Amino acid sequence: MNVLRLALHPEGLAPRVENFGEWRAHLLSRLRHQIDATADPVLVELLAELAIESMFPADPQTAELLAGAARGKTAK
């Protein structure tokens, strides 16, 4: 089990986190930072999954990163 999946999944910890919006933004920001540093396509896939699973629209930075990944670019 991936800890990010557990933290952001609607049936995981997400409903129990009082400041979920802030927590989600922090976790996705850290993941984007890792993607920028490594260009790891597995992390890009994880980011896409988490953006969908956490049932919130992707923030602009995540949306841009995912669009770039769809075009074959994983890093800025």
Summary of the structure (lengths in Angstrom):
residues: 76
radius of gyration: 11.9
end to end distance: 28.7
largest distance: 36.4
contacts: 194
relative contact order: 0.17
helix: 68%
strand: 0%
